[in-house]
Amino acid sequence: MTEELSLQAAAEVMREAMRQTIKRHSLWYLIQGGMMILAGAFALAYPLFPSSAAPALLGWLLIISGVVQGISLIGARNVPHYWLQLMSIAIALIIGLMFLRNPGQGLFTLTMLLIVYFMTEGIAKVILALTIRPFPNWQWVLISGLIGIVAAVLTWSKLPVTAIWLLCPLLGIVLIGEGAAQGYLAWHVRKALNIKKAESKAT
């Protein structure tokens, strides 16, 4: 019984640490969400670009996404999803660099790495959502994580005929889903903090 209580207490400490991290960096989370939505929109607009530019576009989107999410992990080493998110960021950067350095590289290898990226990113967001609840709108973070997992399963089901025309839209949907959920969460956190500050000044 005592051991169970101590585990519950430890879990609550981790949840509170994550909540405080979001509160401290809510502005950056909001900016990150906007940048991810913008990157996702570029991925969805890939048919407007020449087909030869698609691998470079995909590469830059992954690198930008990795860098933006990496900055958000600064000072958050104690949160439960830290290492999983860090692995997801590393995979995004590796795939992005591979697309830029050798666009003609085997699409199958890159697709497999993207599947791992979608899955790890999705699981990380699910863990984040379950950690921060009952934060307002934590369900949207959960949904964004499930979108990443579904994207991984869908890409896997299309092997070995997966092509750039499928990968770009899937990446766009994942980035927009995660960016919107994260931005929406951060906006509500900042709104609540501002209301709290206004009330404390009034008293």
C-alpha positions in Angstrom: 0.0 0.0 0.0 2.8 2.4 0.9 4.7 1.5 -2.2 1.6 2.2 -4.3 1.2 5.6 -2.7 4.8 6.5 -3.3 4.5 5.6 -7.0 1.4 7.8 -7.2 3.2 10.6 -5.5 6.2 10.3 -7.8 3.8 10.3 -10.8 2.1 13.4 -9.6 5.5 15.1 -9.1 6.3 14.4 -12.7 3.0 15.7 -13.9 3.4 18.9 -11.9 6.9 19.3 -13.3 5.5 19.1 -16.9 2.7 21.5 -16.1 5.2 24.0 -14.6 7.4 23.6 -17.7 4.5 24.5 -20.0 3.6 27.5 -17.8 7.2 28.8 -17.9 7.7 28.3 -21.6 4.1 28.9 -22.8 5.1 31.7 -25.1 7.7 29.5 -26.8 5.2 26.6 -27.0 2.8 29.0 -28.7 5.5 30.1 -31.2 6.5 26.5 -31.8 2.9 25.6 -32.5 2.6 28.4 -35.1 5.9 27.4 -36.8 4.8 23.7 -37.0 1.5 24.7 -38.6 3.4 26.8 -41.2 5.7 23.9 -41.9 2.8 21.6 -42.2 1.0 24.0 -44.7 4.2 23.9 -46.9 4.1 20.1 -46.8 0.5 20.0 -47.9 1.3 22.5 -50.7 4.0 20.3 -52.2 2.1 19.8 -55.5 2.7 23.5 -56.2 6.5 22.8 -56.3 8.5 21.0 -59.0 8.7 17.3 -58.4 12.5 17.6 -58.1 12.2 20.0 -55.2 9.9 17.7 -53.2 12.8 15.8 -51.4 14.5 19.1 -50.5 11.2 20.5 -49.2 10.6 17.4 -47.1 14.2 17.6 -45.8 13.9 21.2 -44.7 10.5 20.7 -43.1 11.9 17.8 -41.0 15.0 19.8 -40.0 13.0 22.9 -39.0 10.5 20.7 -37.1 13.4 19.0 -35.2 15.2 22.2 -34.3 12.0 23.9 -33.1 11.0 21.0 -30.9 14.5 20.6 -29.7 14.5 24.2 -28.3 11.3 23.4 -26.5 13.0 20.6 -24.6 15.5 23.0 -23.0 15.0 22.9 -19.3 12.6 20.0 -19.5 14.9 17.0 -18.9 12.8 15.7 -16.0 9.6 15.4 -17.9 8.4 11.8 -18.6 8.5 12.0 -22.4 11.9 13.7 -22.6 14.0 10.8 -24.1 11.3 9.6 -26.5 10.9 13.2 -27.8 14.7 13.6 -28.0 14.8 10.4 -30.1 12.1 11.7 -32.4 13.9 15.0 -32.9 17.2 13.1 -33.7 15.4 11.0 -36.3 13.7 14.0 -37.9 17.1 15.7 -38.2 18.8 12.6 -39.6 16.1 12.0 -42.2 16.0 15.7 -43.2 19.8 15.8 -43.7 19.6 12.5 -45.8 16.9 14.1 -48.0 19.1 17.2 -48.5 22.4 15.5 -49.1 21.2 12.7 -51.3 17.6 13.2 -52.6 18.0 10.1 -54.9 18.7 7.8 -51.9 16.5 4.8 -51.6 13.0 6.0 -50.8 12.3 2.7 -49.0 15.0 3.5 -46.3 13.8 7.0 -45.9 10.2 5.9 -45.6 11.1 3.4 -42.9 12.8 6.1 -40.9 9.7 8.4 -41.4 7.5 5.6 -40.0 9.7 5.5 -36.9 9.5 9.3 -36.7 5.7 9.3 -36.9 5.4 6.6 -34.3 7.8 8.0 -31.8 6.4 11.5 -32.2 2.9 10.2 -31.8 3.7 8.2 -28.7 5.6 11.1 -27.2 2.6 13.4 -27.6 0.3 10.7 -26.1 2.5 10.5 -23.1 2.6 14.3 -22.8 -1.2 14.5 -23.0 -1.6 11.9 -20.3 1.0 13.7 -18.2 -0.4 17.2 -18.3 -4.1 16.3 -17.7 -6.3 17.8 -16.4 -4.8 20.8 -18.1 -7.4 22.5 -20.3 -7.6 21.0 -23.8 -5.1 18.2 -23.1 -7.4 16.1 -25.2 -6.2 17.9 -28.4 -2.6 17.0 -27.6 -3.7 13.4 -27.2 -5.5 13.5 -30.6 -2.4 15.0 -32.3 -0.4 12.1 -30.9 -2.9 9.6 -32.2 -2.7 11.2 -35.6 1.0 10.6 -35.7 0.5 6.9 -34.8 -2.2 6.5 -37.5 0.2 8.2 -40.0 2.9 5.6 -39.1 0.4 2.7 -39.5 -0.9 4.1 -42.8 2.6 4.6 -44.3 3.5 1.1 -43.2 0.4 -0.3 -44.9 1.4 1.3 -48.2 4.9 -0.2 -48.3 6.7 -0.9 -50.6 5.0 1.5 -53.0 5.0 4.6 -50.7 6.0 7.8 -52.7 6.8 11.4 -52.0 3.2 12.4 -52.9 2.0 10.4 -49.9 4.8 11.3 -47.5 4.5 15.0 -47.9 0.7 15.2 -47.1 1.1 12.8 -44.1 4.0 14.9 -42.7 1.9 18.0 -43.2 -1.1 16.6 -41.4 1.1 15.4 -38.5 2.9 18.8 -38.2 -0.4 20.8 -38.4 -2.1 18.5 -35.9 0.7 18.7 -33.3 1.3 22.4 -33.9 -2.4 23.3 -33.5 -2.8 21.2 -30.4 0.4 22.6 -28.8 -0.4 26.2 -29.7 -4.0 25.9 -28.5 -2.8 24.5 -25.2 -0.2 27.2 -24.7 -2.7 29.9 -25.6 -5.1 28.7 -22.9 -2.3 28.4 -20.4 -1.1 32.0 -21.1 -4.7 33.2 -20.9 -5.3 31.6 -17.5 -2.0 33.0 -16.2 -2.9 36.5 -17.4 -6.3 36.2 -15.7 -4.6 35.0 -12.5 -2.2 37.9 -12.6 -5.0 40.4 -13.2 -7.0 39.0 -10.2 -3.9 39.2 -8.0 -3.3 42.8 -8.9 -7.0 43.7 -8.3 -6.7 42.3 -4.8 
